[in-house]
Amino acid sequence: MGLMPKAIEVETAQVNTGPLTVVVLEEGKTRIRHRHVISPPVFGLLKRIELRAGDRIEAGKTVLAVIQAEPASFLNPRAKAESEARLKAAEASRMRSESDLERARAALDLAKKDRSRAEVLKNKGAISAKEWDAMDSNFTVLGRELRTAEFAMQVAAFEVTQAEAALQQAQGSTGMAASEPLKIVAPVSGFVLNVMEENSRIVAAGTVIMEVGDPNDLEAEIELLSSDAVGVRPGAEVSIEQWGGEKPLRGTVNVVEPGAYTKVSALGVEEQRVKVRVNFTDPLPAGQPLGDRFRVEARIITWSEPHVLQVPTGALFRRGGDWMTFLMESGHARATKVQIAHNNGTAAEVRSGLNQGQTVILHPPDSLTEGTSVRAR
């Protein structure tokens, strides 16, 4: 009896059925969805800009920049033709923005009606929580799309106003003297994001002066490995974490960009990355405002099922090209080949080889072989 080998103590777990979710965790940053670049429509002397990054602006009222147009350019027929063409293009853009705005309003109105009907059915228990969440999320996303269309409409109207002012200067109209400075007013309400030109100097038409936007119009931009981005689809649920608040913020994937780019990691390894843009479905916190280009972490759900036969990944090991595990049966270890599908790093979906309720050995030691006596620790 004293010479008999002692049973090896091992940790065990049960094969069970339950929910399984596969996620991709990666870093990213917030970004203002619609940034507007301010630039003068004509050549001239830019007066010194007093605004600084963070200053609040109001659409149609705040003067962003003042430029003293060069008189010689107004006598140039080419400048007049360019101003006329710019005005036509701006008017066409405004008409397109009006159409997009009406479409967004109609879509939001329909989503609002569907949500109201779904709310009644939810109170009666006629629809599942998943269906209600989908309708509620769709209503939130369409609301953001409406605000996007309104922003685009404001920008288009601003472009038309600027083009008209430039054309009037070029024509030397009676309503505006040639020597009167051209004022560039804010196209949208929000804040100054960046100021590129502070000092007074001669600038050409189209020179970037500043960027403006609304920090409340945020989205998250996540940089995924191309191998991970393949499994991400628009509409996938996202949890925004490590942004500075106590609770994660919910979001949905809006766009997975079709093109990748090369990025060198901190270890000097070249990686192919893909940008994924995420819309926030939860309201942004008022007491802890997020800003532009703030660091966040995103947990993107790539696959999820409520009832899956699963085994802890700590019980799995490779033998050749197959997945194996040790079952504990009658105090002995028995090597079993299993077929694994989805794996989230903690648990793996079992396609074949195991049944619910069986006991598997976690982190089997190298000394463990077929038929070895074992006992649960």
TILORO-513863 format. One record per residue (C-alpha): residue number from 1; residue in one letter; x, y, z. Coordinates in nm, 2 decimals. Each point is the difference from the previous one (the first is absolute). Example, Ala and Ser with C-alpha at 12.3 -4.5 7.8 and 13.67 -1.06 7.14 Angstrom:
atom num=1, residu=a, xx=1.23, yy=-0.45, zz=0.78
atom num=2, residu=s, xx=0.14, yy=0.34, zz=-0.07
end
This chain:
atom num=1, residu=m, xx=0.00, yy=0.00, zz=0.00
atom num=2, residu=g, xx=0.29, yy=0.24, zz=0.08
atom num=3, residu=l, xx=0.15, yy=-0.06, zz=-0.35
atom num=4, residu=m, xx=-0.32, yy=0.07, zz=-0.19
atom num=5, residu=p, xx=0.01, yy=0.33, zz=-0.19
atom num=6, residu=k, xx=-0.20, yy=0.28, zz=0.15
atom num=7, residu=a, xx=-0.28, yy=0.17, zz=-0.19
atom num=8, residu=i, xx=0.10, yy=0.34, zz=-0.15
atom num=9, residu=e, xx=-0.20, yy=0.29, zz=0.13
atom num=10, residu=v, xx=-0.16, yy=0.20, zz=-0.28
atom num=11, residu=e, xx=-0.25, yy=0.29, zz=-0.05
atom num=12, residu=t, xx=-0.32, yy=-0.09, zz=-0.17
atom num=13, residu=a, xx=-0.30, yy=0.17, zz=-0.17
atom num=14, residu=q, xx=-0.33, yy=-0.11, zz=-0.15
atom num=15, residu=v, xx=-0.10, yy=0.01, zz=-0.36
atom num=16, residu=n, xx=-0.32, yy=0.20, zz=-0.01
atom num=17, residu=t, xx=-0.24, yy=0.19, zz=-0.22
atom num=18, residu=g, xx=-0.03, yy=0.38, zz=0.03
atom num=19, residu=p, xx=0.04, yy=0.33, zz=-0.18
atom num=20, residu=l, xx=0.33, yy=0.06, zz=-0.19
atom num=21, residu=t, xx=0.12, yy=0.32, zz=-0.14
atom num=22, residu=v, xx=0.31, yy=0.07, zz=-0.22
atom num=23, residu=v, xx=0.14, yy=0.35, zz=0.01
atom num=24, residu=v, xx=0.29, yy=0.20, zz=-0.14
atom num=25, residu=l, xx=0.17, yy=0.23, zz=0.25
atom num=26, residu=e, xx=0.20, yy=0.29, zz=-0.15
atom num=27, residu=e, xx=0.10, yy=0.35, zz=0.07
atom num=28, residu=g, xx=-0.12, yy=0.31, zz=-0.19
atom num=29, residu=k, xx=-0.09, yy=0.36, zz=0.03
atom num=30, residu=t, xx=-0.30, yy=0.22, zz=-0.01
atom num=31, residu=r, xx=-0.05, yy=0.24, zz=-0.29
atom num=32, residu=i, xx=-0.25, yy=0.27, zz=-0.09
atom num=33, residu=r, xx=-0.20, yy=-0.15, zz=-0.28
atom num=34, residu=h, xx=-0.04, yy=0.33, zz=-0.20
atom num=35, residu=r, xx=0.29, yy=0.24, zz=0.01
atom num=36, residu=h, xx=-0.03, yy=0.31, zz=-0.21
atom num=37, residu=v, xx=0.32, yy=0.16, zz=-0.14
atom num=38, residu=i, xx=-0.02, yy=0.38, zz=-0.03
atom num=39, residu=s, xx=0.18, yy=0.15, zz=-0.29
atom num=40, residu=p, xx=-0.04, yy=0.34, zz=-0.19
atom num=41, residu=p, xx=-0.17, yy=-0.01, zz=-0.34
atom num=42, residu=v, xx=0.22, yy=0.27, zz=-0.14
atom num=43, residu=f, xx=0.36, yy=0.12, zz=0.00
atom num=44, residu=g, xx=0.09, yy=0.28, zz=0.25
atom num=45, residu=l, xx=0.13, yy=0.12, zz=0.33
atom num=46, residu=l, xx=-0.12, yy=-0.21, zz=0.30
atom num=47, residu=k, xx=-0.04, yy=0.21, zz=0.31
atom num=48, residu=r, xx=0.13, yy=-0.14, zz=0.33
atom num=49, residu=i, xx=-0.23, yy=-0.27, zz=0.15
atom num=50, residu=e, xx=-0.10, yy=0.05, zz=0.36
atom num=51, residu=l, xx=-0.18, yy=-0.33, zz=0.05
atom num=52, residu=r, xx=0.18, yy=-0.29, zz=0.16
atom num=53, residu=a, xx=-0.07, yy=-0.38, zz=0.02
atom num=54, residu=g, xx=-0.29, yy=-0.06, zz=0.24
atom num=55, residu=d, xx=-0.18, yy=0.33, zz=-0.07
atom num=56, residu=r, xx=-0.38, yy=-0.04, zz=-0.05
atom num=57, residu=i, xx=-0.14, yy=0.11, zz=-0.33
atom num=58, residu=e, xx=-0.36, yy=0.06, zz=-0.12
atom num=59, residu=a, xx=-0.12, yy=-0.08, zz=-0.35
atom num=60, residu=g, xx=-0.05, yy=0.32, zz=-0.21
atom num=61, residu=k, xx=0.11, yy=0.24, zz=0.27
atom num=62, residu=t, xx=0.36, yy=-0.07, zz=0.11
atom num=63, residu=v, xx=0.26, yy=0.16, zz=-0.23
atom num=64, residu=l, xx=0.28, yy=-0.25, zz=-0.04
atom num=65, residu=a, xx=0.23, yy=0.20, zz=-0.23
atom num=66, residu=v, xx=0.02, yy=0.33, zz=-0.19
atom num=67, residu=i, xx=0.18, yy=0.02, zz=-0.33
atom num=68, residu=q, xx=0.08, yy=0.31, zz=-0.20
atom num=69, residu=a, xx=-0.04, yy=-0.12, zz=-0.36
atom num=70, residu=e, xx=0.26, yy=0.10, zz=-0.25
atom num=71, residu=p, xx=-0.16, yy=0.25, zz=-0.24
atom num=72, residu=a, xx=0.20, yy=-0.11, zz=-0.30
atom num=73, residu=s, xx=-0.15, yy=-0.35, zz=0.01
atom num=74, residu=f, xx=-0.35, yy=0.15, zz=-0.04
atom num=75, residu=l, xx=0.10, yy=0.14, zz=-0.34
atom num=76, residu=n, xx=0.11, yy=-0.34, zz=-0.12
atom num=77, residu=p, xx=-0.26, yy=-0.17, zz=-0.22
atom num=78, residu=r, xx=0.12, yy=-0.34, zz=0.11
atom num=79, residu=a, xx=-0.07, yy=0.09, zz=0.36
atom num=80, residu=k, xx=-0.35, yy=0.10, zz=-0.09
atom num=81, residu=a, xx=-0.06, yy=-0.33, zz=-0.19
atom num=82, residu=e, xx=0.14, yy=-0.20, zz=0.29
atom num=83, residu=s, xx=-0.23, yy=0.18, zz=0.24
atom num=84, residu=e, xx=-0.30, yy=-0.08, zz=-0.22
atom num=85, residu=a, xx=0.09, yy=-0.36, zz=-0.03
atom num=86, residu=r, xx=0.06, yy=-0.03, zz=0.38
atom num=87, residu=l, xx=-0.35, yy=0.15, zz=0.06
atom num=88, residu=k, xx=-0.16, yy=-0.25, zz=-0.23
atom num=89, residu=a, xx=0.17, yy=-0.29, zz=0.16
atom num=90, residu=a, xx=-0.10, yy=0.13, zz=0.35
atom num=91, residu=e, xx=-0.36, yy=0.03, zz=-0.11
atom num=92, residu=a, xx=0.00, yy=-0.35, zz=-0.14
atom num=93, residu=s, xx=0.15, yy=-0.13, zz=0.33
atom num=94, residu=r, xx=-0.27, yy=0.18, zz=0.20
atom num=95, residu=m, xx=-0.27, yy=-0.16, zz=-0.21
atom num=96, residu=r, xx=0.15, yy=-0.34, zz=0.06
atom num=97, residu=s, xx=0.02, yy=0.07, zz=0.37
atom num=98, residu=e, xx=-0.37, yy=0.11, zz=0.01
atom num=99, residu=s, xx=-0.09, yy=-0.33, zz=-0.16
atom num=100, residu=d, xx=0.21, yy=-0.20, zz=0.25
atom num=101, residu=l, xx=-0.16, yy=0.20, zz=0.29
atom num=102, residu=e, xx=-0.35, yy=-0.08, zz=-0.11
atom num=103, residu=r, xx=0.09, yy=-0.37, zz=-0.04
atom num=104, residu=a, xx=0.15, yy=-0.01, zz=0.35
atom num=105, residu=r, xx=-0.31, yy=0.16, zz=0.15
atom num=106, residu=a, xx=-0.23, yy=-0.25, zz=-0.17
atom num=107, residu=a, xx=0.21, yy=-0.29, zz=0.11
atom num=108, residu=l, xx=0.01, yy=0.13, zz=0.36
atom num=109, residu=d, xx=-0.38, yy=0.06, zz=0.00
atom num=110, residu=l, xx=-0.06, yy=-0.36, zz=-0.12
atom num=111, residu=a, xx=0.24, yy=-0.14, zz=0.27
atom num=112, residu=k, xx=-0.17, yy=0.20, zz=0.26
atom num=113, residu=k, xx=-0.34, yy=-0.15, zz=-0.09
atom num=114, residu=d, xx=0.15, yy=-0.35, zz=-0.01
atom num=115, residu=r, xx=0.16, yy=0.06, zz=0.34
atom num=116, residu=s, xx=-0.33, yy=0.12, zz=0.15
atom num=117, residu=r, xx=-0.19, yy=-0.31, zz=-0.12
atom num=118, residu=a, xx=0.29, yy=-0.22, zz=0.12
atom num=119, residu=e, xx=-0.02, yy=0.16, zz=0.34
atom num=120, residu=v, xx=-0.37, yy=-0.10, zz=0.04
atom num=121, residu=l, xx=0.09, yy=-0.36, zz=-0.11
atom num=122, residu=k, xx=0.29, yy=0.00, zz=0.24
atom num=123, residu=n, xx=-0.22, yy=0.09, zz=0.30
atom num=124, residu=k, xx=-0.24, yy=-0.28, zz=-0.10
atom num=125, residu=g, xx=0.29, yy=-0.25, zz=-0.03
atom num=126, residu=a, xx=-0.07, yy=-0.06, zz=-0.37
atom num=127, residu=i, xx=0.36, yy=0.07, zz=-0.12
atom num=128, residu=s, xx=0.33, yy=-0.10, zz=0.13
atom num=129, residu=a, xx=0.25, yy=0.23, zz=0.17
atom num=130, residu=k, xx=0.24, yy=-0.05, zz=-0.30
atom num=131, residu=e, xx=-0.26, yy=0.12, zz=-0.25
atom num=132, residu=w, xx=-0.07, yy=0.31, zz=0.22
atom num=133, residu=d, xx=0.37, yy=0.08, zz=0.04
atom num=134, residu=a, xx=0.04, yy=-0.02, zz=-0.38
atom num=135, residu=m, xx=-0.29, yy=0.24, zz=-0.06
atom num=136, residu=d, xx=0.12, yy=0.24, zz=0.27
atom num=137, residu=s, xx=0.35, yy=-0.01, zz=-0.13
atom num=138, residu=n, xx=-0.12, yy=0.07, zz=-0.36
atom num=139, residu=f, xx=-0.20, yy=0.30, zz=0.13
atom num=140, residu=t, xx=0.31, yy=0.14, zz=0.17
atom num=141, residu=v, xx=0.22, yy=-0.05, zz=-0.30
atom num=142, residu=l, xx=-0.25, yy=0.17, zz=-0.23
atom num=143, residu=g, xx=-0.02, yy=0.29, zz=0.24
atom num=144, residu=r, xx=0.38, yy=0.04, zz=-0.04
atom num=145, residu=e, xx=-0.04, yy=-0.02, zz=-0.38
atom num=146, residu=l, xx=-0.25, yy=0.28, zz=0.01
atom num=147, residu=r, xx=0.24, yy=0.22, zz=0.20
atom num=148, residu=t, xx=0.26, yy=-0.09, zz=-0.26
atom num=149, residu=a, xx=-0.23, yy=0.11, zz=-0.28
atom num=150, residu=e, xx=-0.08, yy=0.32, zz=0.18
atom num=151, residu=f, xx=0.37, yy=0.07, zz=0.04
atom num=152, residu=a, xx=0.06, yy=-0.06, zz=-0.37
atom num=153, residu=m, xx=-0.28, yy=0.23, zz=-0.08
atom num=154, residu=q, xx=0.15, yy=0.28, zz=0.21
atom num=155, residu=v, xx=0.34, yy=-0.05, zz=-0.16
atom num=156, residu=a, xx=-0.15, yy=0.01, zz=-0.35
atom num=157, residu=a, xx=-0.19, yy=0.33, zz=0.08
atom num=158, residu=f, xx=0.33, yy=0.14, zz=0.13
atom num=159, residu=e, xx=0.18, yy=-0.10, zz=-0.32
atom num=160, residu=v, xx=-0.27, yy=0.18, zz=-0.21
atom num=161, residu=t, xx=0.03, yy=0.31, zz=0.21
atom num=162, residu=q, xx=0.38, yy=0.01, zz=-0.03
atom num=163, residu=a, xx=-0.02, yy=-0.06, zz=-0.38
atom num=164, residu=e, xx=-0.26, yy=0.28, zz=-0.04
atom num=165, residu=a, xx=0.22, yy=0.24, zz=0.20
atom num=166, residu=a, xx=0.30, yy=-0.09, zz=-0.21
atom num=167, residu=l, xx=-0.20, yy=0.05, zz=-0.33
atom num=168, residu=q, xx=-0.13, yy=0.34, zz=0.12
atom num=169, residu=q, xx=0.35, yy=0.11, zz=0.08
atom num=170, residu=a, xx=0.12, yy=-0.12, zz=-0.34
atom num=171, residu=q, xx=-0.28, yy=0.19, zz=-0.18
atom num=172, residu=g, xx=0.06, yy=0.31, zz=0.20
atom num=173, residu=s, xx=-0.37, yy=0.01, zz=0.10
atom num=174, residu=t, xx=-0.16, yy=0.32, zz=0.14
atom num=175, residu=g, xx=-0.11, yy=-0.19, zz=0.31
atom num=176, residu=m, xx=0.36, yy=-0.05, zz=0.10
atom num=177, residu=a, xx=0.30, yy=0.22, zz=-0.06
atom num=178, residu=a, xx=0.31, yy=-0.16, zz=-0.14
atom num=179, residu=s, xx=0.20, yy=0.12, zz=0.30
atom num=180, residu=e, xx=-0.24, yy=-0.14, zz=0.26
atom num=181, residu=p, xx=0.15, yy=-0.29, zz=0.18
atom num=182, residu=l, xx=-0.16, yy=-0.35, zz=-0.04
atom num=183, residu=k, xx=-0.12, yy=-0.15, zz=0.32
atom num=184, residu=i, xx=-0.01, yy=-0.38, zz=0.04
atom num=185, residu=v, xx=-0.27, yy=-0.10, zz=0.25
atom num=186, residu=a, xx=-0.04, yy=-0.33, zz=0.18
atom num=187, residu=p, xx=-0.18, yy=-0.26, zz=-0.21
atom num=188, residu=v, xx=-0.11, yy=-0.21, zz=0.30
atom num=189, residu=s, xx=-0.04, yy=0.04, zz=0.37
atom num=190, residu=g, xx=0.27, yy=-0.16, zz=0.21
atom num=191, residu=f, xx=0.36, yy=0.07, zz=0.09
atom num=192, residu=v, xx=0.32, yy=0.09, zz=-0.17
atom num=193, residu=l, xx=0.21, yy=-0.32, zz=-0.02
atom num=194, residu=n, xx=0.33, yy=0.12, zz=-0.15
atom num=195, residu=v, xx=0.13, yy=0.34, zz=-0.12
atom num=196, residu=m, xx=0.26, yy=-0.04, zz=-0.28
atom num=197, residu=e, xx=0.05, yy=0.36, zz=-0.09
atom num=198, residu=e, xx=0.02, yy=0.25, zz=0.29
atom num=199, residu=n, xx=0.20, yy=0.29, zz=-0.13
atom num=200, residu=s, xx=-0.09, yy=0.25, zz=-0.26
atom num=201, residu=r, xx=0.14, yy=-0.08, zz=-0.35
atom num=202, residu=i, xx=-0.08, yy=-0.04, zz=-0.37
atom num=203, residu=v, xx=-0.18, yy=-0.33, zz=-0.06
atom num=204, residu=a, xx=-0.12, yy=-0.16, zz=-0.32
atom num=205, residu=a, xx=-0.35, yy=-0.12, zz=-0.06
atom num=206, residu=g, xx=-0.05, yy=-0.34, zz=0.16
atom num=207, residu=t, xx=0.26, yy=0.04, zz=0.27
atom num=208, residu=v, xx=-0.10, yy=-0.19, zz=0.31
atom num=209, residu=i, xx=-0.05, yy=0.25, zz=0.29
atom num=210, residu=m, xx=-0.17, yy=-0.20, zz=0.27
atom num=211, residu=e, xx=-0.22, yy=-0.30, zz=0.07
atom num=212, residu=v, xx=-0.33, yy=0.02, zz=0.18
atom num=213, residu=g, xx=-0.25, yy=-0.26, zz=0.11
atom num=214, residu=d, xx=-0.23, yy=-0.12, zz=0.28
atom num=215, residu=p, xx=0.16, yy=-0.23, zz=0.26
atom num=216, residu=n, xx=-0.34, yy=-0.15, zz=0.07
atom num=217, residu=d, xx=0.00, yy=-0.15, zz=-0.35
atom num=218, residu=l, xx=0.25, yy=-0.27, zz=0.09
atom num=219, residu=e, xx=0.08, yy=-0.35, zz=-0.13
atom num=220, residu=a, xx=0.28, yy=-0.24, zz=0.08
atom num=221, residu=e, xx=0.26, yy=-0.11, zz=-0.25
atom num=222, residu=i, xx=0.15, yy=-0.34, zz=0.09
atom num=223, residu=e, xx=0.31, yy=-0.14, zz=-0.18
atom num=224, residu=l, xx=-0.04, yy=-0.38, zz=-0.03
atom num=225, residu=l, xx=0.24, yy=-0.25, zz=-0.15
atom num=226, residu=s, xx=-0.13, yy=-0.10, zz=-0.35
atom num=227, residu=s, xx=-0.04, yy=-0.36, zz=0.12
atom num=228, residu=d, xx=-0.23, yy=0.12, zz=0.28
atom num=229, residu=a, xx=-0.19, yy=0.25, zz=-0.22
atom num=230, residu=v, xx=-0.11, yy=-0.28, zz=-0.24
atom num=231, residu=g, xx=-0.24, yy=-0.13, zz=0.27
atom num=232, residu=v, xx=-0.15, yy=0.35, zz=0.08
atom num=233, residu=r, xx=-0.32, yy=0.10, zz=-0.17
atom num=234, residu=p, xx=-0.19, yy=0.34, zz=0.00
atom num=235, residu=g, xx=-0.26, yy=0.00, zz=0.28
atom num=236, residu=a, xx=0.21, yy=-0.21, zz=0.24
atom num=237, residu=e, xx=-0.03, yy=0.09, zz=0.37
atom num=238, residu=v, xx=0.30, yy=0.18, zz=0.16
atom num=239, residu=s, xx=0.09, yy=0.08, zz=0.36
atom num=240, residu=i, xx=0.21, yy=0.31, zz=0.03
atom num=241, residu=e, xx=0.23, yy=-0.03, zz=0.31
atom num=242, residu=q, xx=0.29, yy=0.17, zz=0.16
atom num=243, residu=w, xx=-0.12, yy=0.34, zz=-0.11
atom num=244, residu=g, xx=0.03, yy=0.16, zz=0.35
atom num=245, residu=g, xx=-0.35, yy=-0.07, zz=0.13
atom num=246, residu=e, xx=-0.13, yy=-0.27, zz=0.24
atom num=247, residu=k, xx=-0.23, yy=-0.18, zz=-0.24
atom num=248, residu=p, xx=0.06, yy=-0.12, zz=-0.36
atom num=249, residu=l, xx=-0.19, yy=0.18, zz=-0.28
atom num=250, residu=r, xx=-0.19, yy=-0.20, zz=-0.25
atom num=251, residu=g, xx=0.04, yy=0.04, zz=-0.37
atom num=252, residu=t, xx=-0.05, yy=-0.17, zz=-0.34
atom num=253, residu=v, xx=0.24, yy=-0.04, zz=-0.29
atom num=254, residu=n, xx=-0.09, yy=0.25, zz=-0.27
atom num=255, residu=v, xx=0.27, yy=-0.06, zz=-0.27
atom num=256, residu=v, xx=0.28, yy=-0.25, zz=-0.05
atom num=257, residu=e, xx=0.23, yy=0.17, zz=-0.25
atom num=258, residu=p, xx=0.08, yy=-0.21, zz=-0.30
atom num=259, residu=g, xx=0.37, yy=0.09, zz=-0.02
atom num=260, residu=a, xx=0.28, yy=-0.09, zz=0.25
atom num=261, residu=y, xx=0.32, yy=0.19, zz=0.07
atom num=262, residu=t, xx=0.34, yy=-0.09, zz=0.14
atom num=263, residu=k, xx=0.08, yy=0.09, zz=0.36
atom num=264, residu=v, xx=0.32, yy=-0.07, zz=0.19
atom num=265, residu=s, xx=-0.07, yy=-0.14, zz=0.35
atom num=266, residu=a, xx=0.19, yy=0.09, zz=0.32
atom num=267, residu=l, xx=0.21, yy=-0.31, zz=-0.06
atom num=268, residu=g, xx=0.10, yy=0.11, zz=-0.35
atom num=269, residu=v, xx=-0.23, yy=-0.25, zz=-0.18
atom num=270, residu=e, xx=-0.19, yy=0.12, zz=-0.31
atom num=271, residu=e, xx=-0.37, yy=-0.07, zz=0.03
atom num=272, residu=q, xx=-0.29, yy=0.04, zz=-0.23
atom num=273, residu=r, xx=-0.27, yy=0.21, zz=0.17
atom num=274, residu=v, xx=-0.36, yy=0.08, zz=-0.09
atom num=275, residu=k, xx=-0.19, yy=0.29, zz=0.14
atom num=276, residu=v, xx=-0.35, yy=-0.08, zz=0.14
atom num=277, residu=r, xx=-0.23, yy=0.30, zz=0.09
atom num=278, residu=v, xx=-0.24, yy=-0.05, zz=0.29
atom num=279, residu=n, xx=-0.31, yy=0.21, zz=0.08
atom num=280, residu=f, xx=-0.09, yy=0.06, zz=0.36
atom num=281, residu=t, xx=-0.35, yy=-0.12, zz=0.09
atom num=282, residu=d, xx=0.03, yy=0.11, zz=0.37
atom num=283, residu=p, xx=-0.03, yy=0.37, zz=0.06
atom num=284, residu=l, xx=0.34, yy=0.16, zz=0.06
atom num=285, residu=p, xx=0.05, yy=0.09, zz=0.37
atom num=286, residu=a, xx=-0.05, yy=0.36, zz=0.09
atom num=287, residu=g, xx=0.22, yy=0.02, zz=0.31
atom num=288, residu=q, xx=0.29, yy=-0.18, zz=-0.17
atom num=289, residu=p, xx=0.01, yy=0.13, zz=-0.36
atom num=290, residu=l, xx=0.19, yy=-0.20, zz=-0.26
atom num=291, residu=g, xx=0.21, yy=0.21, zz=-0.24
atom num=292, residu=d, xx=0.15, yy=-0.04, zz=-0.34
atom num=293, residu=r, xx=0.27, yy=-0.27, zz=-0.03
atom num=294, residu=f, xx=-0.04, yy=-0.14, zz=0.35
atom num=295, residu=r, xx=0.14, yy=-0.35, zz=0.06
atom num=296, residu=v, xx=-0.26, yy=-0.28, zz=0.04
atom num=297, residu=e, xx=-0.01, yy=-0.38, zz=-0.01
atom num=298, residu=a, xx=-0.27, yy=-0.17, zz=-0.19
atom num=299, residu=r, xx=-0.14, yy=-0.35, zz=0.05
atom num=300, residu=i, xx=-0.17, yy=-0.10, zz=-0.33
atom num=301, residu=i, xx=-0.22, yy=-0.30, zz=0.00
atom num=302, residu=t, xx=0.07, yy=-0.22, zz=-0.31
atom num=303, residu=w, xx=-0.21, yy=-0.30, zz=0.09
atom num=304, residu=s, xx=-0.25, yy=-0.09, zz=0.28
atom num=305, residu=e, xx=-0.24, yy=-0.28, zz=0.07
atom num=306, residu=p, xx=-0.22, yy=-0.06, zz=0.31
atom num=307, residu=h, xx=0.02, yy=-0.38, zz=0.02
atom num=308, residu=v, xx=0.34, yy=-0.16, zz=-0.09
atom num=309, residu=l, xx=0.17, yy=-0.31, zz=0.12
atom num=310, residu=q, xx=0.33, yy=0.13, zz=0.13
atom num=311, residu=v, xx=0.32, yy=-0.11, zz=0.18
atom num=312, residu=p, xx=0.26, yy=0.22, zz=0.18
atom num=313, residu=t, xx=0.30, yy=0.07, zz=-0.23
atom num=314, residu=g, xx=0.23, yy=-0.09, zz=0.29
atom num=315, residu=a, xx=-0.11, yy=-0.36, zz=-0.06
atom num=316, residu=l, xx=0.11, yy=0.00, zz=-0.36
atom num=317, residu=f, xx=0.34, yy=-0.08, zz=-0.15
atom num=318, residu=r, xx=0.14, yy=-0.08, zz=-0.34
atom num=319, residu=r, xx=0.12, yy=-0.34, zz=-0.12
atom num=320, residu=g, xx=0.11, yy=0.03, zz=-0.36
atom num=321, residu=g, xx=-0.27, yy=0.19, zz=-0.18
atom num=322, residu=d, xx=-0.28, yy=-0.11, zz=0.23
atom num=323, residu=w, xx=-0.15, yy=0.14, zz=0.32
atom num=324, residu=m, xx=0.01, yy=-0.23, zz=0.30
atom num=325, residu=t, xx=-0.12, yy=-0.01, zz=0.36
atom num=326, residu=f, xx=0.03, yy=-0.24, zz=0.29
atom num=327, residu=l, xx=-0.33, yy=-0.13, zz=0.14
atom num=328, residu=m, xx=-0.02, yy=-0.11, zz=0.36
atom num=329, residu=e, xx=-0.18, yy=-0.34, zz=0.02
atom num=330, residu=s, xx=0.00, yy=-0.23, zz=0.30
atom num=331, residu=g, xx=0.31, yy=0.16, zz=0.14
atom num=332, residu=h, xx=0.20, yy=-0.03, zz=-0.32
atom num=333, residu=a, xx=0.10, yy=0.24, zz=-0.28
atom num=334, residu=r, xx=-0.12, yy=-0.08, zz=-0.35
atom num=335, residu=a, xx=0.13, yy=0.19, zz=-0.30
atom num=336, residu=t, xx=-0.28, yy=0.11, zz=-0.23
atom num=337, residu=k, xx=0.01, yy=0.17, zz=-0.34
atom num=338, residu=v, xx=-0.25, yy=0.29, zz=-0.03
atom num=339, residu=q, xx=-0.11, yy=0.23, zz=-0.28
atom num=340, residu=i, xx=0.00, yy=0.37, zz=0.09
atom num=341, residu=a, xx=-0.17, yy=0.29, zz=-0.17
atom num=342, residu=h, xx=-0.02, yy=0.34, zz=0.15
atom num=343, residu=n, xx=0.24, yy=0.09, zz=0.27
atom num=344, residu=n, xx=0.01, yy=0.32, zz=0.22
atom num=345, residu=g, xx=0.31, yy=-0.08, zz=0.20
atom num=346, residu=t, xx=-0.20, yy=-0.12, zz=0.30
atom num=347, residu=a, xx=-0.24, yy=-0.25, zz=-0.14
atom num=348, residu=a, xx=-0.02, yy=-0.18, zz=-0.33
atom num=349, residu=e, xx=-0.30, yy=-0.14, zz=-0.19
atom num=350, residu=v, xx=0.00, yy=-0.38, zz=-0.03
atom num=351, residu=r, xx=-0.12, yy=-0.15, zz=-0.33
atom num=352, residu=s, xx=0.07, yy=-0.36, zz=0.09
atom num=353, residu=g, xx=0.20, yy=-0.22, zz=0.24
atom num=354, residu=l, xx=-0.16, yy=0.11, zz=0.33
atom num=355, residu=n, xx=-0.34, yy=-0.01, zz=0.16
atom num=356, residu=q, xx=-0.17, yy=0.22, zz=0.26
atom num=357, residu=g, xx=0.09, yy=-0.09, zz=0.36
atom num=358, residu=q, xx=0.33, yy=-0.17, zz=-0.07
atom num=359, residu=t, xx=0.30, yy=0.10, zz=0.21
atom num=360, residu=v, xx=0.31, yy=0.12, zz=-0.17
atom num=361, residu=i, xx=0.35, yy=0.07, zz=0.16
atom num=362, residu=l, xx=0.12, yy=0.36, zz=-0.01
atom num=363, residu=h, xx=0.36, yy=0.08, zz=-0.08
atom num=364, residu=p, xx=0.12, yy=-0.37, zz=-0.02
atom num=365, residu=p, xx=0.36, yy=-0.04, zz=0.11
atom num=366, residu=d, xx=0.26, yy=-0.15, zz=-0.23
atom num=367, residu=s, xx=0.01, yy=-0.32, zz=0.22
atom num=368, residu=l, xx=-0.36, yy=-0.07, zz=-0.07
atom num=369, residu=t, xx=-0.06, yy=-0.29, zz=-0.25
atom num=370, residu=e, xx=-0.27, yy=-0.23, zz=-0.11
atom num=371, residu=g, xx=-0.13, yy=-0.20, zz=0.30
atom num=372, residu=t, xx=0.18, yy=0.19, zz=0.27
atom num=373, residu=s, xx=-0.17, yy=0.00, zz=0.34
atom num=374, residu=v, xx=-0.13, yy=0.34, zz=0.08
atom num=375, residu=r, xx=-0.21, yy=0.16, zz=0.27
atom num=376, residu=a, xx=-0.16, yy=0.34, zz=0.02
atom num=377, residu=r, xx=0.18, yy=0.27, zz=0.20
end
